[in-house]
Amino acid sequence: MRKTKLKKAIKFIGFSILLFIQIVSFASVQSKWQDWDRRNNTIIALRSVNPDSAMVLANQLLAEINDPIDTLIYSQILMNKGHLHFNKGEFVEASEFYLRTLKIREKTTDFDAIANAEIALANLNYYTQSYSTARFYVVSSINHYQMAGGSPTDLAACYNLLGLLHYNQDRDDSAIFYYNQGISILDEDSSSSPIDYYQLYDNKGAALVWLGQYEEGIYYLKKNIGYLLEMESTTNLAWKYNQITNAYINWERLDSAQRYLSLSEDLIAKAVSIEVHKDILYTKLLYAIAANDKPNTILYLEEYNELSNQLITEKTKKSIQESVVKFQTEKKEAALQLSIEKAKKLALENKAKNQLLLLALAGVFILAILALYIYRSFKHKSKLDQLELQIKDARLDELLYDQESKAYAAILQGQETERERIAQDLHDRLGGTLAALKLALRKPTNKVEPDDLAIIDLAVNEVRSIAHNLSTGLVHKYGLNEAVTQLFRTLEQTKGIEFNLFLHPKTPSLGQAAGIELYRIIQELVSNTLKHAKATEISLQTNFSENTFNLIFEDNGVGFDPKQLSGGIGLENIKVRVKRLGGELHIDSEKGRGSIFIVELKK
C-alpha cells in the first residue's frame, strides 16, 4: 500500500516539474507577446501624427516575427500595416495586408475580429469604387458582428456604408433605407452618443437633399449642429453651415440661405482651414448668382480664384516642409534602432537573472502542488459521485428529447410523402392524359385552331410546374442552399428579376425537415413578390447569431402596409410553417419602399 502511494507521489512530482517547465516557457512567450502588443500600440499612436515613423516601426516588428506565437496580435500588426498603406493611398498594398489579416482570422472563432477585417476591405473597395465587392464584404461583416454579438455602433457603421454604396450607385431610396436601419439600431441602444449618429445623419440629410426632399434633408443636416457647438469644432461647424446654405439655395429659399451663409462667414476668422474657406467663398458665389447680384458675382469670382492660387502655394510649401520632416524622421529612426539594440542586450542579461529566480521558486511551487494534491484527493471521491448523478440526469433528458424529435419528424415526413405522391400523380396521370389529348387533337380529321393547341401546351406546362413545386427532391438530394440557388437561377432566367443570394454555409446544420419547411417558405415569398410586388431585385440572406438562425428576404417592390393586409392564403401558409418550426415571423414594409420578411429560429 505504501509502495503504491510512493509511486503515485513520485509520478505526481514528475508531472509537477514538467508543468513548471511549461509555465516557464509560457512566461517567456507571454513576455514576447506583451512586447509585440506594446510596440503595436505605439504604431497605432503614431499612425495619425507621424505615419512615416509608424511605417518604419511596423516593418521592423514584422521583420522580427518568424514564428507568430499569437495569431490575433500578429493579425492586428498586419491590419495596422494595411491601415498605414491605405492612409498613404497605396490601395494595392493595403488590400494585400487586409486579405492576409482576414485569412488568419477566418481560422479562428473570433467573429468580431473577422468582421473588423471584412469592414476594412469593404471600405477599401468603396474608396476604389469596387461597389459589388464592397457590398459582399460589408454584408458578410454584418453576419459576423451578429454572430459575435457585436456592438450597435459597429452594426450601425456597416449599415451606413451600405447606404453610401447604394447612394453612389444612384439607388437613393435604398440608401435612405439602410441609413434608417443604422439609426434604428442606435436608437435601441441607450449608450449611443451623438458621435455615433454623426455620419448617418449627415449622409441621410445629403441623400434627401439630392432627391429634392429639402425640408426633411435640412432637418437631418441640422441635427449635428448641437454636437459640433458642444465640441467647439469650428472647421466642421463652418462646413455644416455651408452645406445647409447650399441646400437652401437649391430649394430657392434665399433668406434662409443668407442667414446660414452669414453664420459660416463669422467662423472664417477663426481656426477654419483654407479648404473650407474656399468652399464657403464658392457658396457665396452661388448665392450671388441665385440672387442675380452681378457686382458681387464678379467680386466673389475674383476672390475665389485668388484663394485657389493661395491654396496651391500653401500646398507646395507644405510638401517641402514634409520632405524636411521626413529627413529628420529618418535620423531619429536610426537613433531609435541603436537604442533598440541596446535594449535587446539588456534584456538578455535580465533573462539570465530571471531564470535563476525561477529555479528558486520551483521548489516552493512543487511543495505547494503536493499540498494541493493531498487536499484534492479527499474531495475527488465526492465529486465523482455527484458527476455520475448529473450524467444519469443528462442521459434521461436526451432520451426524452430524442423521442419528441422522432415523433415530430414522423409527422413532417408523412406530410412530405403525401406531397410527393400528389406531384407524381399530376406528372404521370394528368400530365400523360393532357399529352394524349394533344396528340388526339392534332389528327387530320379534327379541326383544331392553333390557339386551342396553345391552351393545351399551357396546361401541360402548368401541371409540370405544379408537380415540381410540390416535390422537394432538390432539397433531399442537394440540401437547402443548392435547392434555393437552382430555384433563383431558374426564376432569374424566366422572370427577368435580379436575385442576390448570401447563404450561410452552416444552414444544412438545421436538418432536412427544417430545410424542407424553409424551402416552402421561400417559394411562398417569391410567389407573393412575383404576383404583387412589381420588384426588379430580390435579396435572400441566411445567418447565425449565437443560438439563433435568421432568414432575411428583401425586395425593392411597391411594398404594402402590414396593418391593412387582409391575410391571403400564401401569407397564412408562411405563418403556419414558421410556427411549426417554433420560430417567429417579422414583416417590415410600407408602401413605396419594398418589403422585408425575417424568419427567426432558435437552434
N, C-alpha and C positions, 0 to 999 in steps of 0.2 A: 504493500500500500504506500509506504514511504517512498519507495523507488519510483512508483508511478507519479506521485506528486512532484518528486525531484525532477523527473523528465519533463513534466509539464512546465515547471518553473524555468528550467534551462531553455526550453523551446520558446517560452514567453519572453525571456530576456533577449534571446537572439532576435525575435520579432521586434522587440523594442529598439534594439541597436539599429536594425535595418530601417525602422520607422524614423529614428533620429537622423540617420544619414539622408533619408528622403526630405526631412524637414530642412536640414542644412542646405540641400540642393535647391529646395523650394525657396529658401530665403535668398539665395543667390539670384534665382530667376526673378523673385519679387523685386529685388534691388534694381535689376536691369529694366524691369517693367516700369518701375517708378521713374527711372532716368528717362526712358522713352516718353512717358506721359508728361514729365516736366518740360522736356525740350519741345514736345509737340505743342504744349500750351504757350510756350514762348513764340513759336511760329505763328500761332493764332493771334497773339497780341500784336505782333509786328506786321501782320498781313495788310492792315489798312493804313498804318502810319509809315511803314518802310518796307514795301513789297519786295525790293531787291534783296535786302538783308534776309527777309523771311525765306526767299527762294534759295539763297545760299545755305542757310541752316537746314532747310528741308532736304536739299541734295546731300549734305554731309550726313544727316541722320539716315537716309535711305541707303547710302553707300556703306554704312557701318552694320546694317542689319543683314546678316547672312542667313540666319535661321529665325524666322518670326515666331517667338515664343507665345505671343498673344495676338491672335489674328484680328481681334477687334481694334486694338490700339494700332496695329500695323495698317489696317484699312482706314483708320482715321488720319494717319500720316499721308497715305495715298490721296485721300479726299482733300486734305489741305493743299497738297501739291496741285491737284486739279483746280481748286479754287484760285490759286495763285496764277495759273495759266489762263483761266477764264477772265480774271480781272485785267490781265495784260492783253486780252483779245486774241490769245493763242488758242482757238477753239478746238483744233485738231488734237493738240497735246492734252487739253483739258478733258476731251472726250475719252482719250486713252486711259487716263488715270481714274476717271469716274467708272468706266467699264471694269477696270481691274478691281476697284473697290466693290462694285456690285457682285462680281464673280466670287469674291472671297465671302461676302456676307450672305449670299444665297446658300452657302453650305452650312449656315448656322440657323438657329430658330429665333434669332433676334429680328423680329419682323419690323420693329421700329427703325433699326439700323438699315435694313433693306430698303424701307420706304424712303429714308433720307437720301440714299444713293440714287434711287429712282427719280426723286423730285429734282435732284441736281442735274440729272440727264435730261429731264423734261424741260427745265429752264434753259439749258444749253441749246436744245433743239428749237425752243421757242425763239431764242435770240438769232439763231441761224435760219429761221423761217421753215424749218422741217416740221410742219404742224402735225402731220399724221403720226410721226414718231414721237413727238412731244405728247400727243394725246394718249398714245399707248402707255408711255411711262407714267403719266400722271394718274390714269385710271388704275394702273397696277399699284401705284403708291397708295391710293385711297384704300384699296383692298387690304394692303399690308398694314396700314395705320389702323384700320378697323380690327384686323386680327390681333394687333398688339394692344388694342385699347388705347390708341394714341390720343394726344391732347386735342381739344376742339380747335385750338389755334392752328395746329398743323393741318387738320382736315379743311378748315376754312381757307387756308392758304392754297391748298390743292384746288378747291372749287374756284378760287379767284383766278388761278392760272388757266383752268378750263374755260372760264369766261373770257379771258384775254385771247385764248386760241380761237374761240368762235367769233369774237369781235374782229380779229384780224382777217377772218375769212368771210366777213360781211354777213355773218349769221347773228344779227344783233339781238333778236328775241331769245335765242338760246343762250347768248352771253349773259343777258339780264337774268335769265332763269338760274344760271349757275352762280351769279353774284348773290341772288336771293338765297340760294342754298347755303352759301358760306355765311351770310348774315344770320340766317335762322339757326345755324349751328352755334354761333357765338351768342345769340340771344338766349339759348337754352343753358348756357354756362355762366353762372353768377360771377365767376372770376375774370371774365373778359374785360379788357381795358380798352380805352379809346384808340391806342396804337394798333390793336388787333383789327379794328374796324376800318382803319385809315384807307388802305388800298381798295377795299371793297366799296366803300362809299364813293371814293374818287372815281373808280372805274365804272361803277354803275351810273353815276352822275354824267360822266362823259358820254357813255353809250346812249343815255336818254336824250341828251342834248343833240347828239348826232342824228337821232331818229326824229328830231323836231319836237320832242316832248319837253319843252323848255322849262315849264313850271316845276315839274317833278325832278328833272335833271338838276336844276339850280338848287332845289331843296336839298338834294344829297351832296352837292358840292359845298353847300354852306355848313353841313353837319360837322365838318372837320375844323371850322374856324375857331370854335371854343377851345379845342385841344391845342391848336397852334398858338393861340394867345396865352394859354396857360404855360406852354413850354417855351414861350418867348422866341419862337423860331421865325426870325424876321424874314429870311430869304424865302422859306416855304410859304409864309403868310402873304408876302408880296406876290408870289406866283399864284396863290389861290385867288386873291382879289383880281389879278389879271385874267385868270381863267373864267371867273364869273363875269367879268366885264365883257369878254368875247362872246359868252353865251347870251348876254342881254343885247349886244349889238346884232347878233344873228336873229334874235327874237324881235328886233326893231323896237326895243324899249330903251330909248337913248337916255332918258332921265336916270333910270336905274344904272345904266352903263356908266354914265358920267360920275355917279356917286361912288361906285366901286373903283373907277379909274382914279379918282381923287385919293381914295384910301391907299391904293398901290403906289401913287406918286409920293405920298407922305413918307413911305418907307424907303424910298430910293436913297435918301440922305444917310440912312443907317447902314447896317452891315449887309447890304444886298449885293450879290455878285453882279459882275458886269454883264453876264449872260442873261440874268433875269431883268436887269435894267434895259437891255436891248429888246427883250420880249415885250416889256411894258411900253417902250417907245413905239414898237411896231403896232401895238394895240391902239395907242393914241393916234397913229396914222390911220388905222381902220376907222376909228371913231370920227375923225375929221372928215374922212371920205363919206361915211354914212350921214353925217350932219351937213354935208355939202359946204364945208368950211374950207374954201380953196386956199386962203392965205396960210392957215395953219397946216394944211395938207403939204404945201411946198416946204414950210419950215420944218415939220416933223420928218419929212423925207430926207432933208439935208442933215438933220441931227442923227437920223438912223444910219445914214451912210458914214458919217464921221465916227459914230460909236463902233460900227462894224470894223472900220480901219484900225481903231484903237484896240479892239479886241484881238485882231490879228497880230498887232505889235506886241501886246502883252503875252500872247501865247508863244511868240518867238522867244521873248525874254525868259519865259518860264522853262522852255525847252533847254536853253543854255544853262540856266540855273540847275536843272535836273541833271545835266551832264556833269557839272561840277560836284554836285552832291553824290552822284554815283561814284566818282573817282575817290572822294573822301570815304565813302562807304567801303570801297574795296580795301583801302588802307586799314580801316578799322577791323574788317573781316580777317585780314592777315594777322593782326594782333590778337584777335579773338581765337584764331586757330592755334596760335602759340600757347595761349592760356589754357586751351582745351588739352593740349598735350601734357602740360604741367599737371593739370588736374587728374589726368589718367595715371601719371606716375605716382601721385599722392594716393590715389585710390588703390593701387596695387599694394602699397605699403600698409594702408589701413586694412586691406583684406587679410594680410598675414596676421595682424594683431587680432582681428575678429575671429579667425579660425582657432587661435589659442583660447580665446574666451569661450567659444562654442564648445570646445573639448572639456573645459572645466564645468560647463553647465550640463554636459552629457550625463555625468554621474548623478547629479541631482534629479535630472529628468527620469533616469532609469528607476531610481528609488521611488519616485512619485508614481510611476507606472505600476510598480509592484504593489504598492499600497492600494491603488485603484483596482488592480486585478483581484485582490482579496475581497474588497468591498463588493465588486460587481458579481463575484461568484455566488454570494449569498442571495442576491436579488434575481439572478438569472432563472432559477427554477420557477419562481412565482410568475415571472413574465412569460415563460413558455406555456404555463397553464392558461393564462389569460389569452395568449395568442391562439391556442387551439380552439378556445370557445369562439373567438372572433372569426376564425376560419370556417367553423361549422355554420355560424350565422350567415356568413357571406355566401357559402355554397347553397344554403336554403333559399336566400334571396335570388340567387342566379337561376335556380331551378324554377321558381315561380315566374320569374321574368321570361324564361325560355318558353314556358307553357303558354303564357299570354301572347308572346310574339308568334308562336306557331299557329295559334287559333286565328289571329288577325291575318297572317299571311295566307291561310287556307281560304278565308273569305275573299281576299283580293284575287287569289288565283282562280277561284270559281267565277268571279265577275269577268276576268280577262279571257277565260276559256270560252264563256258564252259569246263574248265579242268576236273571238276568233272564229267560232262556229258560224255566226251570222255573216261575217266577212266572207268565209269560204262558200256559204250558200249563195250569197249575192254574186260572187265571182263565177262559180261553177254552174249554178242553175239559172238564175235570172240573166246573167251575162250570156250564157250559152243560148238561152231562149231568144234573146234580142238578136244575137248574131244569126241564128237560124231564120228569124223573121226578116232580117235584112236581105239574106240570100233569096228568100222566097219572093220578096217584093221586086227583086231585080230580074225575075223571069220575063222573057219577052211577052208572055201572054198578059202580064199585069201592066196596067197603065199607071205608073207612079211618077210623080213630079220630083225633080232633084231636091226641092225643098223638103219633101217628105223623107227622103233618104237622109238628109242632113239632120232631121229631128231624131231619126233612129241612131245616127252616129253620136249625137249629143247625149242620148240616153245611155248608150254603151259607155261613153267616157265618164258619165256621172256615176254609173254603177261601179266602174273600176276605181274612181276617186273615193267613193264612199267605202269600198272594201279596204282600200289602203289606209284610210283614216281610222277605220275600226281596228285594224290589225296593229299589233305592237311588235312585229317581227324585227324591225330595225333595232329597237331598244333591247330586245332579248339577245340579238346577235352581236351588236357593236357597243351597246351602252348608250346612256342618255346623251352625252356630249356629241358623239358621232351621229346619232339619230337626228338631233336638233340641227347639226351642221348640214346634213343632207336635205332636211326639210327646208331650211332657209335658202340653200343653193337653188333648189327647185323653184321656190317662190320668186327668188330674185330674177331668174331667167324668164319666168312666165308672167309675172306681175309688174316688172319694171321698177321695183322698190329697192332702195339700198338697205342692206342689213349689216349691222355691226355686232359681232359676237365677241364676248370676253368671258370664256367659260373656265372656271377653276378646275385644275386637273384632279382635285380630290373629290369632285362631285360624285363619281361612282361609289364612294365610300358610304353613301346614304342607303345603298341596297337597291335591288332590282325592282321591288314593289314600289318604293318611293319614286324611283326613276320613271316607272310607267305612269304614275299619277302626275308627276311634274310634266311629262311629255304631253299628257292630255290637257293639262292647264295651259301649256304654251300654245297648243293647237287652238284652244278656245280664244286665247288672247289675240293670236294672229288673225283668226277668222273675224273677230269683232273689229279689229283695226282695218282690215281689208274692206269690210262691209260699210263701216260708218265713219272712220276717222279721216279719210282722204289724205293719208300721210304719204310722204315721199321717203321717209327714213325711219327705220325701226332698230333699236338697240336692245340687246339682251346681255345681262351680266349675271354671273353667279359668283358668290364669295362666301368665305367662312370667317366669322368673328367670334373667337373663343369657342363656345359651345352652341353657336347659332349659325344656321345656313340661311343665306338670303338669295332670292331670285328677283332681279330687278328688270322689268320690261318697260321700255320707254318708246313713245312715238312722237313725231312732231306734227300730228294731225290737228284737226279743228278743236279737239277737246270737248269736254262736257261738264255739267255741274253734277257731282255725285249726289247732292241732296235731292235733286229733282229727277234722278234716274228711277224709272218705274221698276226696274229689275227684270231683265229679259232672261230667257232660258239659259243662254250662254254664260252670263254672269252668275246666275244661281248655281250652275254646274261647277264653276270655278270655286265658289264659296264652299260647296259641299265637299269637293275634293280636298281643299285646304284644311277644312275641319276634320276630315277623315285622317289626314296626316298629323293632326294635332298641332297645326300651325295657325298663323294669323295672316289675314289679307289686308293690306293698306292701299288705298287709292288716293292719288294726288293728281287732280286735274281741274282745269277751269276752261271756259270757252275761249278759243283763240290761242291757247298756249300749248296744247298737246296733253298727253296723259302719261302717268307713271303708275305701274302696278308693282307692289312689293309683296312677295310671299316670304314669310319668316317662319323657319322651322327650328325647334330646339332639338339638338342631337341627343 
